[in-house]
Amino acid sequence: MTNRWGMTVPLGGIPLADHAAFYAALHRAGFTDVWSSEVNGTDAFTPLALAAAWQPGLRLGTAIAPVFTRGPGLLAMSAAALAEAAPDR
């Protein structure tokens, strides 16, 4: 059995543009996954797209991505774009 450690992103009070160092520190500390949600502030996908670009070894996941605030087509487009940015993840 493989242990996986995850962290919920983004971090409050830190601009998304400044998360690169945080993602690198997570990866060095042995974290394997980052999970994003959409409750307030950022959307669920942008922090994961940044993590995909800055730390290709991290696995990505969404926890909360409301389907009632966007149409099914837009939700599918967001997921497809993230999948293209992070192949095989």
Buried (B, 14 or more C-beta within 10 A) or exposed (E): EEEEEBBEBBEEEEEBEEBBEBBEEBBEEEBBBBBBBBEEEBBBBBBBBBBBEBBEEBBBBBEEBEEEEBEEEEBEEBBEEBEEBBEEB
